[in-house]
């Protein structure tokens, strides 16, 4: 019996309009009606993720920032894993040395020092996740979405880092023009035992506390609810989904997933532009119905 389904957002639950489709929303409702817990597992912060779910009047739990912050269905935080100060310092030094634009995702929200960079990189991410989308359309979509994301724009990050009570949960770096520009920072940070490096697209680098991983967060969340890994389905498309695809018995790769995720997965569903998440949810519901039928008879 599948009791918990966790889905990534970008390139997975979200379509090429950066929205949850009506078909995927309806499938989430079917899962919940069938007694299956559904949750989002994303590299986004809660302020970026929740409005997209709330647009359909859905209530779900959230694994955010790749597992650095986890919220239950009531919106209460149950996990908080910030970057340590020394690791954060090493991270920012490496990114600065590489000349990369980056953002700080904190317990007080998301901070950017350039709205134009933010806009361009969100658009580039959309194009990367949805090949064939014209950049002009991506820019329009990104501009509309930025208004929903509650981004805090600052002249520099020094004041953010100096504010008492601020914890940096994730650092997100971009190199949309040339992804190879990420290589020096990756090389500098890859062997740091305090960090885990992942990405949700070829043009970004996501840096977290080593304990903050989707798979670790998912299994811990499930354990709190008495759910074994054998009763979990995880759906994703990119490298920051690897840990949860490995952790769940039923790892599902999107039709647009990178090859490494497809190779790991139990099964492959449709693309994010074709309600692939809804298809996977319906597999879970059907499997549960078959298991119940077998128990009865």
BAFI-3210 file (N, C-alpha, C; in Angstrom, 3 decimals, decimal comma, padded with zeros to 6 digits):
// residues 297
n [1|2|3|4|5|6|7|8|9|10|11|12|13|14|15|16|17|18|19|20|21|22|23|24|25|26|27|28|29|30|31|32|33|34|35|36|37|38|39|40|41|42|43|44|45|46|47|48|49|50|51|52|53|54|55|56|57|58|59|60|61|62|63|64|65|66|67|68|69|70|71|72|73|74|75|76|77|78|79|80|81|82|83|84|85|86|87|88|89|90|91|92|93|94|95|96|97|98|99|100|101|102|103|104|105|106|107|108|109|110|111|112|113|114|115|116|117|118|119|120|121|122|123|124|125|126|127|128|129|130|131|132|133|134|135|136|137|138|139|140|141|142|143|144|145|146|147|148|149|150|151|152|153|154|155|156|157|158|159|160|161|162|163|164|165|166|167|168|169|170|171|172|173|174|175|176|177|178|179|180|181|182|183|184|185|186|187|188|189|190|191|192|193|194|195|196|197|198|199|200|201|202|203|204|205|206|207|208|209|210|211|212|213|214|215|216|217|218|219|220|221|222|223|224|225|226|227|228|229|230|231|232|233|234|235|236|237|238|239|240|241|242|243|244|245|246|247|248|249|250|251|252|253|254|255|256|257|258|259|260|261|262|263|264|265|266|267|268|269|270|271|272|273|274|275|276|277|278|279|280|281|282|283|284|285|286|287|288|289|290|291|292|293|294|295|296|297]
n.u [000,831|000,580|001,186|002,091|002,864|005,362|006,151|008,290|008,596|009,400|009,630|008,291|005,745|004,907|003,839|004,654|003,900|004,687|002,943|000,562|-001,261|-004,791|-005,416|-003,398|-003,923|-006,488|-005,876|-004,308|-006,284|-007,793|-006,000|-005,772|-008,412|-008,481|-007,042|-004,317|-001,415|-000,288|002,552|004,650|007,940|010,581|013,131|012,576|011,755|009,278|007,679|007,767|006,720|004,248|002,115|001,486|000,313|-001,754|-003,340|-005,095|-006,602|-005,613|-004,333|-001,317|001,695|005,051|008,272|010,881|013,452|015,199|015,058|015,951|014,125|011,116|007,618|004,542|001,146|-000,377|001,127|003,144|006,526|008,711|011,244|014,477|017,299|019,887|022,700|025,937|028,000|030,754|030,794|029,054|030,496|032,690|031,306|030,208|032,540|033,650|031,729|031,759|034,404|034,223|032,704|029,903|026,356|024,289|021,779|020,430|018,730|016,796|015,754|014,140|013,137|013,639|016,495|017,763|020,263|019,826|017,289|016,989|018,789|017,598|015,115|015,972|017,258|015,267|013,631|015,399|015,666|013,091|013,017|015,034|013,914|011,702|012,071|011,917|010,257|009,943|012,312|011,321|008,654|009,102|010,322|008,183|006,459|008,075|008,333|005,714|005,462|007,358|006,151|004,665|006,403|007,546|010,130|012,981|014,663|017,929|020,679|023,180|024,481|025,512|024,150|022,000|023,194|024,211|022,070|020,589|019,489|019,112|019,215|020,886|019,490|019,802|021,924|021,682|022,995|023,586|024,262|023,334|023,986|026,252|026,597|028,973|030,407|029,820|031,501|034,115|033,304|031,868|033,923|035,493|033,875|032,913|034,113|033,655|032,775|030,651|028,704|026,139|025,824|023,625|021,443|018,749|018,512|020,566|021,795|022,061|023,171|022,730|023,146|023,420|023,163|024,716|023,018|020,589|018,611|016,389|015,595|016,339|014,770|012,219|011,982|012,205|009,973|007,967|008,423|007,726|005,038|004,485|004,927|006,431|009,405|008,779|006,221|006,134|005,909|007,887|008,302|010,089|012,436|015,061|018,536|018,489|016,471|017,346|018,034|015,552|014,273|015,809|015,266|012,571|010,399|008,909|010,056|009,549|010,248|010,005|008,788|010,402|012,718|016,187|018,702|020,032|018,190|016,052|017,214|017,452|014,862|011,807|009,731|008,739|006,938|004,644|005,511|006,135|004,563|002,406|000,796|002,157|002,529|-000,074|-000,668|001,101|000,109|-002,394|-001,567|-000,687|-003,075|-004,554|-002,937|-003,201|-005,929|-005,989|-004,430|-006,059|-008,274|-007,164|-006,695|-009,229|-010,284]
n.v [-001,203|002,158|004,932|007,490|010,147|011,984|014,867|016,570|020,026|022,087|021,300|019,021|018,755|021,254|022,852|024,031|026,604|027,353|026,544|024,684|022,307|021,944|019,267|017,916|018,969|017,952|015,241|015,139|015,672|013,340|011,444|012,220|011,831|009,121|008,383|008,734|010,416|013,449|015,305|018,147|018,298|020,243|022,414|025,012|027,839|028,155|030,417|030,648|028,268|027,611|029,434|028,447|026,015|026,724|028,099|026,283|025,658|023,612|021,585|020,699|019,011|020,335|019,785|021,831|023,839|021,827|020,133|021,487|022,985|021,853|021,500|020,750|019,667|021,630|023,827|024,191|024,436|021,656|020,764|022,193|023,148|024,895|026,342|025,991|028,527|028,634|026,987|028,392|030,763|029,768|028,928|031,333|032,706|031,064|031,242|033,970|034,273|032,871|034,549|034,440|034,986|034,900|033,829|034,291|032,129|032,360|032,021|034,152|034,710|035,071|036,447|038,711|040,357|041,586|042,402|042,141|040,088|038,023|037,808|037,146|034,691|033,045|032,895|031,638|029,200|028,217|027,873|025,954|023,792|023,369|022,784|024,482|026,495|029,869|032,443|035,039|034,630|033,156|035,079|036,835|035,155|034,609|037,153|037,655|035,661|036,364|038,279|036,809|035,598|036,839|038,065|039,517|042,385|043,590|045,907|044,854|041,817|042,011|043,376|041,668|039,312|040,279|040,734|040,060|036,799|035,776|033,008|031,252|029,145|027,970|028,367|029,642|029,452|030,786|030,256|031,042|031,804|030,341|027,300|026,006|027,762|027,267|025,305|025,872|026,726|024,492|022,606|023,691|023,411|020,834|018,786|019,489|018,501|019,470|020,263|019,781|019,469|020,135|020,231|021,753|022,196|022,432|024,867|025,829|025,859|024,370|024,794|023,279|022,540|019,506|017,635|018,300|017,040|015,911|013,194|012,298|014,017|013,244|010,511|010,828|012,426|010,667|008,573|009,753|009,608|006,994|005,642|003,433|003,260|001,539|002,127|004,475|006,786|008,629|011,409|012,821|014,870|015,791|016,328|017,113|015,597|013,061|011,808|011,350|009,767|007,518|006,883|006,185|003,390|003,328|004,984|007,500|008,645|011,600|012,086|013,911|013,767|013,932|011,666|010,253|010,173|008,835|006,321|005,433|005,131|003,432|003,430|005,208|008,155|010,415|013,571|016,771|018,612|017,189|016,319|014,385|013,824|013,409|011,028|009,261|009,419|008,234|005,665|004,868|004,963|002,989|000,731|000,495|-000,067|-002,535|-004,002|-003,894|-005,242|-007,759|-008,417|-008,593|-010,716]
n.w [000,000|-000,892|000,982|001,173|-000,973|-002,490|-004,277|-006,489|-007,604|-009,797|-013,174|-012,702|-010,894|-011,709|-014,707|-018,067|-017,757|-015,326|-013,312|-011,297|-012,875|-013,677|-013,974|-012,527|-009,987|-009,506|-009,383|-007,075|-005,195|-005,545|-004,580|-001,869|-001,075|-001,243|000,914|000,842|001,755|000,464|-000,479|-001,127|-002,381|-002,615|-004,047|-003,725|-001,593|001,059|000,591|-002,138|-003,035|-001,762|-002,636|-005,182|-004,748|-003,041|-004,790|-005,790|-003,662|-002,068|000,600|001,844|003,020|003,181|001,979|001,901|000,323|-000,402|001,766|003,964|005,407|006,726|006,593|008,206|007,397|008,546|008,282|010,083|011,121|011,087|010,702|010,710|009,281|009,030|007,190|008,564|010,135|009,389|007,118|005,500|005,084|003,607|001,359|000,242|-000,327|-002,314|-004,367|-004,920|-005,779|-008,137|-009,602|-009,700|-009,797|-006,989|-004,596|-001,308|000,734|003,438|006,920|007,138|004,716|001,113|-000,367|-002,728|-004,658|-007,021|-009,098|-011,855|-012,505|-011,072|-012,381|-015,012|-014,545|-013,457|-015,694|-017,474|-016,179|-016,488|-019,272|-019,514|-018,186|-019,698|-022,663|-025,759|-025,041|-025,768|-025,004|-024,642|-023,903|-021,609|-020,015|-019,601|-018,159|-015,939|-014,860|-014,045|-012,123|-010,235|-008,681|-006,957|-005,284|-003,107|-002,893|-001,403|-002,114|-001,980|-001,562|-001,016|000,506|003,046|005,097|005,483|006,414|008,760|010,389|013,447|014,432|011,931|009,796|007,292|005,050|002,579|-000,257|-003,455|-006,564|-009,869|-013,374|-016,003|-018,639|-019,325|-018,231|-017,550|-016,058|-013,453|-012,607|-011,276|-008,671|-007,849|-007,769|-005,757|-003,531|-003,411|-001,904|000,676|003,836|005,270|003,584|001,053|-002,396|-004,981|-007,887|-009,680|-012,270|-015,229|-015,157|-012,573|-009,095|-006,061|-002,672|000,397|003,953|004,841|005,961|005,004|002,851|000,329|000,387|002,970|004,537|003,682|004,472|007,228|007,799|007,045|008,865|011,294|011,037|011,057|008,675|006,445|004,328|002,260|001,646|000,280|-002,412|-004,630|-006,732|-009,376|-011,322|-011,555|-010,465|-007,742|-006,800|-006,494|-003,986|-002,772|-004,636|-004,423|-001,758|-001,577|-002,114|-004,431|-006,775|-009,052|-012,250|-014,167|-017,548|-018,724|-017,292|-016,194|-017,455|-015,346|-013,246|-014,414|-014,806|-012,186|-011,343|-010,438|-012,234|-015,215|-015,820|-017,572|-019,193|-017,559|-018,785|-019,540|-017,482|-015,920|-013,205|-012,268|-013,603|-012,299|-009,682|-010,073|-010,687|-008,140|-006,661|-007,998|-007,546|-004,776|-004,598|-005,851|-004,046|-001,769|-002,743|-003,107|-000,436|000,581|-000,812]
ca.u [000,000|001,279|000,528|002,635|003,441|006,085|006,433|009,063|007,784|009,874|009,876|007,552|004,359|004,606|003,897|005,483|003,435|005,111|001,716|-000,003|-002,393|-006,052|-005,358|-002,577|-004,637|-007,572|-005,275|-003,939|-007,531|-008,154|-005,095|-006,154|-009,697|-008,200|-006,287|-002,879|-000,866|000,489|003,360|005,570|009,356|011,120|014,259|012,041|011,320|007,831|007,004|007,707|005,992|002,890|001,074|001,140|-000,583|-002,929|-004,186|-006,099|-007,219|-005,107|-003,549|-000,319|002,943|006,107|009,721|011,368|014,894|015,840|015,026|016,447|012,961|009,975|006,395|003,444|-000,032|-000,888|002,064|004,070|007,861|009,098|012,680|015,177|018,702|020,624|024,131|026,795|028,643|032,012|030,457|028,467|031,589|033,422|030,423|030,119|033,854|033,830|030,829|032,263|035,629|033,831|031,958|028,538|025,205|023,664|020,745|020,403|017,413|016,954|014,549|013,352|012,745|014,627|017,141|018,487|020,858|019,593|016,008|017,159|019,409|016,577|014,158|016,597|017,582|014,017|013,223|016,306|015,306|011,861|013,382|015,817|013,016|010,669|012,689|010,964|009,612|010,731|012,794|010,435|007,496|009,622|010,526|006,859|005,979|008,914|007,990|004,437|005,657|008,167|005,266|004,105|007,466|007,973|011,581|013,487|015,802|018,838|021,842|024,212|024,059|026,151|023,153|021,195|023,995|024,486|020,830|020,465|018,418|019,022|019,908|020,857|019,076|020,305|022,473|021,336|023,830|023,159|025,161|022,423|024,616|027,239|026,614|030,337|030,928|029,592|032,501|035,102|032,683|031,587|035,191|035,957|032,984|032,438|034,670|033,378|031,905|029,496|027,806|025,669|025,614|022,709|020,937|017,422|018,680|021,985|022,352|022,106|023,877|022,023|024,099|022,719|023,701|024,797|021,888|019,370|018,399|014,988|015,369|016,422|013,584|011,035|011,900|011,958|008,572|007,154|008,614|006,916|003,641|004,389|004,929|007,714|009,850|008,115|004,891|006,328|006,194|008,527|008,256|011,011|013,011|016,420|019,521|018,150|015,460|017,962|017,991|014,209|013,999|016,476|014,690|011,227|010,316|008,347|010,628|008,993|010,926|009,177|009,175|011,440|013,782|017,555|018,927|020,421|016,977|015,314|017,870|017,214|013,444|010,988|008,907|008,747|005,614|004,655|006,233|005,469|003,587|001,324|000,239|002,819|002,298|-001,415|-000,566|001,750|-000,843|-003,417|-000,942|-000,688|-004,453|-004,924|-002,190|-003,824|-007,216|-005,691|-003,978|-007,240|-009,089|-006,501|-006,861|-010,627|-010,561]
ca.v [000,000|003,444|005,804|008,849|010,528|013,261|015,322|017,765|021,040|022,538|020,210|017,839|019,134|022,475|022,729|025,035|027,922|027,434|026,427|023,352|022,176|021,463|017,811|017,495|019,329|016,985|013,973|015,274|015,509|011,918|010,739|012,532|011,172|007,689|008,152|008,866|011,729|014,045|016,442|018,737|018,258|021,191|023,257|026,341|028,193|028,058|031,572|030,415|027,039|027,532|030,080|027,638|024,974|027,408|028,540|025,233|025,380|022,343|021,629|019,622|019,279|020,812|019,701|022,968|024,115|020,509|019,431|022,328|023,341|020,987|021,980|019,796|020,134|022,821|024,916|024,320|023,894|020,462|020,573|023,452|022,757|025,954|026,190|026,474|029,789|028,399|026,451|029,496|031,652|029,106|028,925|032,663|033,023|030,316|031,789|035,301|034,069|032,385|035,605|033,978|035,580|033,939|034,325|033,714|031,709|032,413|031,829|035,383|034,885|034,971|037,732|038,858|041,691|042,061|041,935|041,748|038,759|037,101|037,635|036,435|033,314|032,292|032,644|030,642|027,922|027,771|027,385|024,724|022,717|023,200|023,120|024,924|027,730|031,037|033,241|036,185|034,151|032,785|036,319|037,316|034,259|034,812|038,459|037,490|034,791|037,035|039,019|035,863|034,899|037,573|038,221|040,736|042,899|044,383|046,404|043,829|040,820|042,220|043,729|040,469|038,399|040,907|040,872|039,012|035,823|035,301|031,774|030,959|027,749|027,480|029,348|029,241|030,154|030,621|030,580|030,721|031,984|029,286|026,447|025,609|028,713|026,727|024,278|026,214|026,722|023,090|021,960|024,232|023,052|019,453|017,904|020,037|017,531|020,129|020,723|018,927|020,243|019,528|021,213|021,471|022,407|022,481|026,208|026,312|025,101|024,532|024,440|023,094|021,722|018,125|016,865|018,782|016,382|015,538|011,815|012,243|014,688|012,450|009,325|011,282|012,871|009,447|007,828|010,423|009,232|005,538|005,162|002,844|003,602|000,649|002,668|005,831|007,086|009,926|011,765|013,917|014,965|016,306|015,794|017,313|014,597|011,729|011,180|010,841|008,654|006,371|006,571|005,627|002,131|003,622|006,205|007,742|009,677|012,269|011,839|014,896|013,660|013,688|010,223|009,659|009,927|007,787|005,038|005,054|005,052|002,217|003,573|006,553|008,657|011,393|014,812|017,756|019,324|016,251|015,829|013,146|013,567|012,833|009,629|008,508|009,344|007,248|004,348|004,570|004,671|001,690|-000,307|000,328|-000,735|-003,937|-004,619|-004,060|-006,299|-009,017|-008,697|-008,989|-012,015]
ca.w [000,000|-000,917|001,958|001,069|-002,263|-002,473|-005,637|-006,798|-008,283|-011,109|-014,100|-012,244|-010,621|-012,450|-016,160|-018,731|-017,326|-013,926|-012,524|-011,099|-013,797|-013,113|-013,946|-011,389|-008,761|-009,329|-008,983|-005,660|-004,439|-005,593|-003,672|-000,502|-000,825|-001,121|002,139|000,606|002,079|-000,621|-000,064|-002,093|-001,986|-003,589|-003,697|-003,466|-000,263|001,237|-000,011|-003,582|-003,329|-001,217|-003,437|-006,348|-004,236|-002,494|-005,912|-006,000|-002,355|-001,571|001,829|001,816|003,709|002,288|002,163|001,130|000,322|-000,508|003,047|005,052|006,210|006,434|007,232|008,158|006,664|009,217|008,035|011,198|010,806|011,850|010,480|010,471|009,142|008,337|006,950|009,638|009,784|008,675|005,800|004,740|004,693|002,513|000,186|-000,349|-000,878|-003,562|-005,383|-005,270|-006,560|-009,464|-010,282|-009,927|-009,114|-006,078|-003,687|000,029|001,186|004,884|007,732|007,036|003,330|000,043|-000,616|-003,985|-004,813|-008,387|-009,629|-013,254|-012,501|-010,593|-013,464|-016,122|-014,181|-013,370|-017,083|-018,032|-015,571|-017,137|-020,606|-019,341|-017,767|-020,714|-023,947|-026,769|-024,583|-026,186|-023,882|-024,438|-023,141|-020,299|-019,259|-019,184|-017,104|-014,761|-014,294|-013,344|-010,959|-009,215|-007,789|-005,996|-004,561|-001,915|-002,884|-000,765|-002,877|-001,154|-002,301|-000,816|001,482|004,341|006,103|005,745|007,235|010,056|011,153|014,472|014,259|010,548|009,440|005,857|004,892|001,295|-001,190|-004,814|-007,537|-011,258|-014,484|-017,097|-019,942|-019,554|-017,048|-017,204|-015,087|-012,117|-012,301|-010,245|-007,351|-007,527|-007,414|-004,479|-002,424|-003,514|-000,872|002,005|004,497|005,890|002,529|-000,028|-003,611|-005,934|-008,847|-010,229|-013,707|-015,565|-014,988|-011,190|-008,068|-004,803|-001,616|001,661|005,035|004,354|006,481|004,350|001,577|000,186|000,802|004,429|005,063|003,348|005,325|008,597|007,841|006,994|010,113|012,317|010,805|011,045|007,292|006,065|002,967|001,299|001,356|-000,224|-003,817|-004,829|-008,155|-009,643|-012,661|-011,640|-009,536|-006,334|-006,453|-006,431|-002,663|-002,441|-005,552|-003,806|-000,450|-001,726|-002,867|-005,749|-007,329|-010,387|-013,041|-015,163|-018,931|-019,040|-016,286|-016,647|-017,528|-014,062|-012,461|-015,122|-014,547|-010,794|-011,023|-010,565|-013,433|-015,779|-016,171|-018,642|-018,982|-016,708|-019,614|-019,866|-016,212|-015,521|-011,771|-012,155|-014,025|-011,226|-008,570|-010,409|-010,493|-006,705|-006,250|-008,576|-006,828|-003,467|-004,795|-006,137|-002,799|-000,915|-003,348|-002,803|000,977|000,820|-001,426]
c.u [000,866|000,500|000,967|003,229|004,097|006,440|007,291|008,134|008,276|010,237|009,105|006,076|003,942|004,747|004,746|005,000|003,848|003,902|001,354|-001,240|-003,645|-006,044|-004,539|-003,270|-005,758|-007,035|-004,839|-005,171|-007,959|-007,291|-005,514|-007,479|-009,530|-007,337|-004,784|-002,454|-000,037|001,281|004,258|006,980|010,126|012,379|013,823|011,821|009,816|007,102|006,902|006,783|004,524|001,834|000,609|000,201|-001,883|-003,873|-005,299|-006,804|-006,854|-004,310|-002,613|000,844|003,998|007,489|010,281|012,884|015,696|015,899|015,525|015,324|011,773|008,782|005,313|002,238|-000,631|000,024|003,056|005,433|008,213|010,571|013,293|016,675|019,478|022,065|024,897|027,564|029,919|031,752|029,857|029,556|032,373|032,606|030,413|031,449|034,060|032,958|031,294|033,505|035,316|033,022|030,514|027,508|024,602|022,656|020,851|018,956|017,504|015,651|013,668|012,930|013,919|015,183|017,946|019,086|020,713|018,277|016,155|017,798|018,391|015,591|014,746|016,834|016,347|013,524|014,093|016,021|014,060|012,153|014,135|014,927|011,951|011,214|011,628|010,207|010,472|011,127|011,876|009,212|007,929|009,834|009,199|006,315|006,753|008,565|006,692|004,622|006,454|007,294|004,672|005,147|008,001|009,492|011,947|014,726|016,624|020,017|023,008|023,765|024,623|025,128|022,268|021,932|024,246|023,243|020,697|019,278|018,268|019,843|019,794|020,602|019,629|020,908|022,229|022,116|023,378|024,299|024,394|023,067|025,552|027,341|028,011|030,958|030,704|030,723|033,515|034,519|032,351|032,848|035,675|035,149|032,614|032,924|034,419|032,385|030,668|028,419|027,311|025,334|024,684|022,338|019,567|017,388|020,175|022,619|022,325|022,845|023,202|022,901|023,387|023,618|023,661|023,618|020,573|019,265|016,961|014,707|015,384|015,179|012,325|010,900|011,634|010,501|007,653|007,239|007,793|005,451|003,454|004,351|006,327|008,105|009,185|006,714|004,952|006,551|006,816|008,636|009,185|011,619|014,490|017,284|019,184|017,002|016,060|017,792|016,602|013,773|014,635|015,773|013,336|011,267|009,852|008,853|010,164|009,742|009,934|009,655|010,272|012,609|015,155|017,812|019,265|019,210|016,141|015,890|017,611|015,783|012,850|010,197|009,015|007,336|005,722|005,435|005,451|004,432|002,393|000,763|000,824|002,627|000,928|-001,409|000,029|000,828|-001,902|-002,856|-001,031|-002,083|-004,878|-004,214|-002,801|-005,160|-007,012|-005,260|-005,151|-008,131|-008,500|-006,669|-008,256|-010,885|-009,405]
c.v [001,253|004,421|007,257|009,048|011,892|013,633|016,574|018,780|021,362|021,357|018,950|018,193|020,373|022,253|023,838|026,459|028,203|027,399|024,956|023,256|021,709|019,946|017,288|017,804|018,335|015,638|014,007|015,092|014,040|011,122|010,968|011,867|009,670|007,365|008,223|010,293|012,222|015,210|016,898|018,646|019,073|021,886|024,678|026,564|028,140|029,211|031,461|029,255|027,095|028,235|029,248|026,495|025,599|027,890|027,543|024,858|023,992|022,570|020,428|019,995|019,691|020,443|020,816|023,079|022,812|019,751|020,249|022,797|022,494|021,477|020,906|020,428|021,403|024,027|025,140|023,726|022,715|020,114|021,927|023,147|023,823|025,565|026,702|027,702|029,578|027,903|027,533|030,442|031,062|029,126|030,278|033,100|032,334|030,885|033,161|035,189|033,622|033,421|035,257|034,829|034,515|034,644|033,614|033,379|031,526|032,077|033,073|035,669|034,799|036,354|037,672|040,249|042,230|041,510|041,467|040,369|037,708|036,776|036,796|034,969|032,459|031,949|031,567|029,256|027,358|027,200|026,063|023,539|022,411|023,611|023,460|026,176|028,918|031,880|034,433|035,790|033,783|034,015|036,890|036,471|034,476|036,118|038,384|036,687|035,479|037,788|038,121|035,322|035,628|037,669|039,540|041,191|043,844|044,836|045,435|042,929|041,048|042,526|042,540|039,556|038,958|041,029|039,740|038,088|035,294|034,035|031,569|029,468|027,125|028,645|028,800|030,099|029,825|030,937|030,274|030,864|030,853|028,426|026,004|026,560|028,249|025,808|024,676|026,201|025,303|022,387|022,417|023,722|021,574|018,546|018,408|019,121|018,147|020,481|019,576|019,837|019,480|020,587|020,781|021,738|022,539|023,821|026,720|025,352|025,413|023,974|024,428|022,478|020,268|017,271|017,232|018,192|015,892|014,127|011,651|012,857|013,855|011,238|009,707|011,703|011,647|008,675|008,420|010,027|007,726|004,929|004,670|003,287|002,745|001,131|004,091|005,833|008,477|010,187|012,947|013,857|015,306|015,854|016,024|016,414|013,217|011,069|010,654|009,734|007,375|005,919|005,873|004,307|002,392|004,984|006,367|008,888|010,287|011,904|012,770|014,849|013,508|012,185|009,575|009,340|008,823|006,408|004,528|004,620|003,659|002,247|005,016|006,944|009,668|012,647|015,745|018,564|018,445|015,593|014,483|012,812|012,923|011,361|008,771|008,358|008,282|005,826|003,945|004,202|003,300|000,546|-000,567|-000,392|-002,223|-004,670|-004,858|-005,178|-007,669|-009,411|-009,232|-010,397|-012,986]
c.w [000,000|-000,033|001,849|-000,322|-002,108|-003,910|-005,636|-007,486|-009,687|-012,002|-013,750|-012,041|-011,411|-013,943|-016,760|-018,483|-015,877|-012,987|-012,342|-011,982|-013,057|-012,998|-012,782|-010,067|-008,472|-008,860|-007,517|-004,780|-004,415|-004,622|-002,225|-000,135|-000,631|000,105|001,980|000,954|000,900|-000,065|-001,193|-001,541|-003,017|-003,102|-003,394|-001,968|-000,171|000,554|-001,529|-003,924|-002,931|-002,067|-004,635|-005,975|-003,743|-003,589|-006,203|-004,699|-001,826|-000,288|001,829|002,726|002,699|002,815|001,294|001,234|000,353|000,814|004,216|005,968|005,753|007,253|007,136|007,464|007,271|009,015|009,155|010,828|011,695|011,657|010,158|010,461|008,369|008,043|008,172|009,184|008,979|007,254|004,910|004,240|003,527|001,224|-000,513|-000,950|-002,223|-004,682|-005,855|-006,144|-007,982|-010,238|-010,563|-009,186|-008,207|-005,181|-002,352|000,386|002,696|005,602|007,740|005,596|002,376|-000,249|-001,908|-004,035|-006,237|-008,923|-011,073|-013,365|-012,085|-011,707|-014,587|-015,779|-013,956|-014,776|-017,723|-017,469|-016,228|-018,517|-020,503|-019,000|-018,810|-022,072|-024,996|-026,356|-024,993|-024,971|-023,611|-023,610|-021,727|-019,419|-018,768|-018,040|-015,809|-014,071|-013,499|-012,066|-009,855|-008,222|-006,713|-005,029|-003,339|-001,793|-002,226|-001,533|-002,004|-002,003|-002,190|000,327|002,886|005,427|006,468|006,714|008,634|010,934|012,167|014,209|012,853|010,355|007,939|005,679|003,614|000,531|-002,592|-005,797|-008,959|-012,226|-015,762|-018,475|-020,309|-018,302|-016,615|-016,188|-013,651|-011,658|-011,235|-008,835|-006,914|-007,050|-006,045|-003,302|-002,362|-002,396|000,547|002,721|005,134|004,876|001,653|-001,203|-004,541|-006,968|-009,315|-011,728|-013,973|-015,239|-013,547|-010,266|-006,746|-003,679|-000,273|002,724|004,572|004,830|005,793|002,954|001,508|000,702|002,313|005,050|004,839|004,270|006,780|008,777|007,875|008,311|011,242|012,222|010,704|009,656|006,919|004,651|001,886|000,925|000,809|-001,732|-003,872|-006,324|-008,406|-011,026|-012,684|-010,469|-008,068|-005,882|-006,208|-005,067|-002,330|-003,401|-005,006|-002,528|-000,551|-002,489|-004,292|-006,226|-008,763|-011,059|-014,015|-016,569|-019,395|-018,060|-016,925|-016,602|-016,189|-013,200|-013,096|-014,829|-013,135|-010,540|-011,198|-011,856|-013,921|-016,197|-017,308|-018,274|-018,051|-017,478|-019,986|-018,606|-015,802|-014,055|-011,575|-012,551|-012,924|-010,015|-008,852|-010,373|-009,027|-006,226|-006,744|-007,858|-005,452|-003,566|-005,066|-004,867|-001,854|-001,426|-003,024|-001,357|001,266|000,328|-001,229]
res [x|x|x|x|x|x|x|x|x|x|x|x|x|x|x|x|x|x|x|x|x|x|x|x|x|x|x|x|x|x|x|x|x|x|x|x|x|x|x|x|x|x|x|x|x|x|x|x|x|x|x|x|x|x|x|x|x|x|x|x|x|x|x|x|x|x|x|x|x|x|x|x|x|x|x|x|x|x|x|x|x|x|x|x|x|x|x|x|x|x|x|x|x|x|x|x|x|x|x|x|x|x|x|x|x|x|x|x|x|x|x|x|x|x|x|x|x|x|x|x|x|x|x|x|x|x|x|x|x|x|x|x|x|x|x|x|x|x|x|x|x|x|x|x|x|x|x|x|x|x|x|x|x|x|x|x|x|x|x|x|x|x|x|x|x|x|x|x|x|x|x|x|x|x|x|x|x|x|x|x|x|x|x|x|x|x|x|x|x|x|x|x|x|x|x|x|x|x|x|x|x|x|x|x|x|x|x|x|x|x|x|x|x|x|x|x|x|x|x|x|x|x|x|x|x|x|x|x|x|x|x|x|x|x|x|x|x|x|x|x|x|x|x|x|x|x|x|x|x|x|x|x|x|x|x|x|x|x|x|x|x|x|x|x|x|x|x|x|x|x|x|x|x|x|x|x|x|x|x|x|x|x|x|x|x|x|x|x|x|x|x|x|x|x|x|x|x]
***
